[in-house]
């Protein structure tokens, strides 16, 4: 059994070929898609965060809206770029959204990916500490965020407050118990997966990873998952961790599916560079008849090792088409792989 969620990057484009032509379209369709996913029996509705782009950005208004319109489905991110975040304000937003959603948030956070603008985080962030690069700053913000979610008081109360205070140091409010255990780290490297495990974060491994061995993506991710689990056990955490991998999976059920994705049936992993020195492996997509998909996915070592699969969806094709894709996976692929 596996949890199955969708992951939307929330693209929009003012194009006749797009069903999402504005930010309002994407936001409202994201809510509708989560409602439909819950109706189908999907386990999660996840959203990507990018800044300075025609995509979903700061996620908490959307997460709160989805939480208010659904009852069971997990609601998450994959991922929030922590270079851009104020951990204090983020802890308040996250607490409020989680309470609205009745403790269903699953927040994926990370250092982030290459940006649309040069050092865009500088417009949002308090800057770098001496000797620190932007990746280290993102991890520092993440550690502070985790600390704040613990709910321990840290701020000295005003002796003459406007409203009566409880005794002792004050914490940020609203506080949502249990949210600290539902934070995931989006890791592109084995070392950061180990770091996340030591801090008690769950693991998200995406459709790209730093190329650390030259092997296929799913093999490298499987090794990353083993390293994460080993570090988790060594840290002595008392709960079991969760691990997700993201995949593009499209059952070819009709002529429209074949027109959209049939040409991707033979796709393989790709190698590229995230910057001048960082070589990465980008995972293949899966598009085939359901029986073929089942055999292909059965060989994916990372999917086998994870408890959650996030299906990256083409949101610009609209709610109805993506409901069709999710329904096809649940009905024709998931049972054959033992996911359902």
PyMOL commands that set and color helices and strands:
alter all, ss='L'
color gray80, all
select helices_A, chain A and resi 23-40+60-69+82-84+87-100+120-123+134-149+179-182+190-198+217-235+255-264+290-298+301-305+315-317+319-333+335-337
alter helices_A, ss='H'
color red, helices_A
select strands_A, chain A and resi 3-8+44-47+74-81+105-110+183-186+202-205+208-210+243-247+249-251+270-273+279-282+286-288+308-313
alter strands_A, ss='S'
color yellow, strands_A
deselect
rebuild
show_as cartoon
